[in-house]
Amino acid sequence: MDIVLYALTALLYGGLAVAGWRAHRHTAIGPALAGIPAGAPVPSARASKASGMSGIGRALLFIALLVHGVLLHTTIFPQNAMVFGFAFALSAMFWLGAGIYWIESFFFPLDGLRLLVLPLACLASLMPLVFGGVRVLPYSAAPMFKLHFLIANIAYGLFAIAALHAILMMMVEKRLQGMRGTAVRHTSNGWLSSWLDTLPPLLTLEKLLFRLIAAGFVLLTLTLVSGIAFNEQLVDRAFKLDHKTVFAFLSWLMFGALLTARRVSGWRGRAALRWVLASFVALLLAYVGSRFVFEVLLHRAVV
């Protein structure tokens, strides 16, 4: 049964990703065949229509999210036990990331984000087949642990999609700087220009980015608090200083500093985007990196 869910999840994500890239390529090549320079505005309804996700696409993505969710539940919680590892962490992260994109797609034309999220979700959904997790028997039945696990995964999903937002914003900003240069430079990457043209304005992306970070920061705070409470309930010690805890608190401090600087001084631009990515890398090291090192490199269990 699990292998069917794996195959169906990968086919849905992969098929939607391929369809999205083909539609983007068709939109990018069409103006060139019509004699319109690459990167120039396209005065047709097709360009604006291609920038959003169709109703069929949203329905198929919703089915993919349902199948992927069932797959995660059956593989992480088999028979009142729990199996988890870095591959499951990545799979859950990009499942939530794809879900957040699905919600966003109802309000904003984020085709550029879809072309990043879906291929990554497809690959991440298959990783548990290659890298199995470890059993976490003592914790799986504890209500506090289940609450902590749910909040943590939602927080990491929000930060994952925020990191992809930051990457897209850096690409858009770089393109805008290039447009201030020579016309040859502006028209040299037609496919990239047409891809970035599907995104909302930079200021809109910036608002979305900081909303995601603010929501993720609240949930990350709850994750750390619930983690301390669960650790105290389990081993009668509220704080355990290890690599995972250090990187988690480091990322919390970095995201908190970013939000504070944004509120106090309106911090923005490429430096802020780089700070977002650095903060996400710290969180990734806490959430995924430690499990990868222990499970794959050292062949030891970590929870």
C-alpha positions in Angstrom: 0.0 0.0 0.0 2.8 2.4 0.9 4.6 1.9 -2.4 1.3 2.9 -4.2 1.1 6.1 -2.2 4.8 6.9 -2.9 4.2 6.4 -6.7 1.0 8.4 -6.8 2.5 11.2 -4.8 5.5 11.5 -7.0 3.5 11.2 -10.2 1.1 14.0 -9.2 3.9 16.3 -8.0 6.1 15.5 -11.0 3.3 15.7 -13.5 2.2 19.1 -12.2 5.8 20.3 -12.3 6.4 19.1 -15.8 3.1 20.7 -17.0 4.1 23.9 -15.3 7.5 24.1 -17.0 6.0 23.2 -20.3 3.4 25.9 -20.0 6.1 28.4 -19.0 8.2 27.4 -21.9 5.3 27.8 -24.3 4.6 31.2 -22.9 8.2 32.2 -23.2 8.7 30.9 -26.8 5.3 32.3 -28.1 6.3 36.0 -28.0 9.6 35.2 -29.6 7.9 33.5 -32.5 5.6 36.5 -32.8 8.6 38.8 -33.1 8.4 40.3 -29.6 11.8 40.6 -27.9 12.4 38.3 -25.0 11.7 40.0 -21.7 9.4 42.6 -23.3 5.8 43.0 -22.1 3.4 40.7 -23.9 0.1 42.5 -24.7 -2.0 39.4 -24.7 -4.4 37.8 -22.3 -2.5 34.5 -22.5 0.5 35.9 -20.6 -1.6 37.0 -17.6 -3.6 33.8 -17.7 -0.4 31.7 -17.7 0.8 33.5 -14.6 -1.8 31.8 -12.3 -2.7 28.2 -11.6 -5.7 26.7 -13.3 -8.6 25.2 -11.5 -7.7 21.7 -12.7 -4.1 22.3 -11.5 -5.3 23.4 -8.0 -7.6 20.4 -7.8 -4.8 18.0 -8.8 -2.4 19.6 -6.3 -5.0 19.3 -3.6 -5.2 15.6 -4.4 -1.4 15.3 -4.3 -1.4 17.0 -0.9 -4.0 14.6 0.4 -2.2 11.5 -0.9 1.1 12.8 0.5 -0.5 13.6 3.9 -1.8 10.0 4.1 1.6 8.7 3.1 3.3 10.7 5.8 0.8 9.5 8.4 1.0 5.8 7.5 4.8 5.8 7.3 5.6 8.0 10.3 3.0 6.5 12.6 2.7 2.8 11.8 0.7 0.7 14.3 0.9 3.1 17.3 4.6 3.5 16.9 6.6 6.3 15.3 9.3 6.2 12.7 11.2 9.5 11.9 14.4 10.7 10.3 15.9 13.4 8.2 14.2 12.1 5.0 10.8 12.2 6.7 11.6 15.6 8.0 12.3 16.9 4.5 9.2 15.2 3.1 7.0 16.7 5.7 8.6 20.1 5.3 7.9 20.3 1.5 4.4 18.8 1.9 3.6 21.7 4.1 5.4 24.1 1.8 3.4 22.9 -1.2 0.2 23.2 1.0 1.1 26.8 1.8 1.7 27.5 -1.9 -1.7 26.0 -2.7 -3.4 28.4 -0.3 -1.3 31.4 -1.6 -2.2 30.5 -5.2 -5.9 31.5 -4.6 -4.8 35.1 -3.9 -1.6 35.7 -5.9 -0.2 34.6 -9.2 2.9 32.7 -7.9 3.7 30.5 -10.9 7.5 31.1 -10.4 7.1 29.6 -6.9 5.2 26.6 -8.1 8.0 25.8 -10.5 10.4 25.6 -7.5 8.1 24.0 -4.9 6.7 21.0 -6.8 9.9 19.5 -8.1 11.4 19.7 -4.6 8.2 18.2 -3.1 8.4 15.4 -5.6 12.0 14.5 -4.7 11.5 14.9 -1.0 8.4 12.6 -1.0 10.6 9.8 -2.3 13.5 10.3 0.0 12.1 8.1 2.8 12.3 5.1 0.4 16.1 5.6 0.3 16.8 6.8 3.8 14.7 5.0 6.4 14.1 6.6 9.8 14.4 5.3 13.3 11.7 4.1 15.7 10.7 6.5 18.4 8.6 4.2 20.6 8.6 5.9 24.0 7.4 9.2 22.7 4.8 8.4 20.0 1.8 8.0 22.4 2.5 11.2 24.4 0.0 13.9 23.6 2.5 16.6 24.4 5.0 15.1 21.9 2.3 14.9 19.2 1.4 18.6 19.7 5.1 19.5 19.7 5.6 17.5 16.5 2.7 19.1 14.7 3.6 22.7 15.6 7.2 22.2 14.7 6.4 20.8 11.3 4.0 23.6 10.4 6.7 26.2 11.5 9.4 24.5 9.4 7.0 24.4 6.4 6.4 28.1 6.7 10.1 28.9 6.9 10.8 26.6 3.9 8.4 28.4 1.7 9.7 31.8 3.1 13.2 30.7 2.0 12.0 30.0 -1.5 10.2 33.4 -1.5 13.5 35.0 -0.6 15.4 33.2 -3.4 12.7 34.4 -5.9 13.0 37.9 -4.6 16.7 38.0 -5.0 16.3 36.8 -8.6 13.7 39.5 -9.3 15.9 42.2 -7.7 18.9 41.1 -9.8 16.8 41.2 -12.9 15.6 44.7 -12.1 19.2 45.8 -11.7 20.0 44.2 -15.0 17.2 46.1 -16.7 18.8 49.3 -15.7 21.9 48.3 -17.7 22.1 47.6 -21.4 19.2 46.3 -23.5 21.3 43.3 -24.6 21.7 42.3 -21.1 18.0 42.6 -20.5 17.1 40.4 -23.4 19.8 37.7 -23.1 17.8 35.4 -20.7 14.3 35.4 -22.2 13.1 32.2 -20.4 14.2 33.6 -17.1 12.6 37.0 -17.7 9.3 35.4 -18.7 9.4 33.1 -15.7 10.0 36.0 -13.3 7.3 38.0 -15.1 4.7 35.6 -13.7 5.4 36.8 -10.1 3.6 39.6 -8.3 5.4 42.9 -7.8 8.5 42.9 -5.5 6.7 44.8 -2.8 3.9 42.2 -2.7 6.4 39.4 -2.5 8.1 41.3 0.4 4.8 41.6 2.3 4.1 37.9 1.8 7.6 37.0 2.9 7.5 38.8 6.2 4.0 37.5 6.9 5.3 34.0 6.5 8.3 34.7 8.7 6.1 36.3 11.4 3.7 33.3 11.5 6.7 30.9 11.4 8.4 32.7 14.2 5.3 32.5 16.5 5.1 28.7 15.8 8.8 28.2 16.2 8.5 29.9 19.6 5.7 27.5 20.6 7.9 24.7 19.3 10.8 25.6 21.6 8.4 26.1 24.5 6.6 22.8 24.0 9.9 21.0 23.4 11.2 22.3 26.8 7.9 21.2 28.5 8.0 17.8 26.8 11.6 17.2 27.7 10.8 18.1 31.4 7.9 15.7 31.3 10.0 12.9 29.8 13.4 13.2 31.6 12.6 15.6 34.4 15.0 18.2 32.9 13.6 21.2 31.1 16.7 22.0 29.0 19.1 19.8 27.1 22.0 21.6 25.5 22.9 19.7 22.3 23.6 20.6 18.6 19.9 20.5 17.8 18.9 22.8 20.6 21.8 25.2 19.8 20.9 25.6 16.1 17.1 25.8 16.9 17.7 28.7 19.4 20.2 30.3 17.0 17.6 30.4 14.2 15.0 31.7 16.6 17.3 34.5 17.6 18.1 35.3 13.9 14.5 35.3 12.8 13.5 37.4 15.8 16.3 39.9 15.1 15.1 40.1 11.5 11.5 40.9 12.5 12.7 43.4 15.0 14.9 45.2 12.5 12.1 45.2 10.0 9.6 46.7 12.5 12.1 49.3 13.9 14.0 50.4 10.9 12.1 48.9 7.9 15.0 46.7 7.0 14.7 45.3 3.5 16.7 44.6 0.4 19.3 42.0 -0.5 20.9 42.0 3.0 17.6 41.2 4.6 17.0 38.4 2.1 20.4 36.9 2.8 19.7 37.0 6.5 16.4 35.1 5.8 18.4 32.4 4.0 21.1 32.2 6.7 18.4 31.9 9.4 16.7 29.1 7.4 20.0 27.3 7.0 20.5 27.4 10.8 17.0 26.0 11.3 17.7 23.3 8.6 20.8 22.2 10.5 18.8 21.8 13.7 15.8 20.1 12.0 17.4 18.0 9.2 21.2 18.3 9.4 21.6 16.6 12.8 19.5 13.7 11.8 21.4 13.3 8.5 24.8 13.3 10.3 23.7 10.7 12.9 21.6 8.4 10.7 23.6 8.4 7.4 27.2 9.3 8.4 27.4 7.9 11.9 24.6 5.3 11.7 23.2 6.3 15.1 19.7 7.0 16.1 18.7 10.5 17.1 15.3 11.9 18.3 
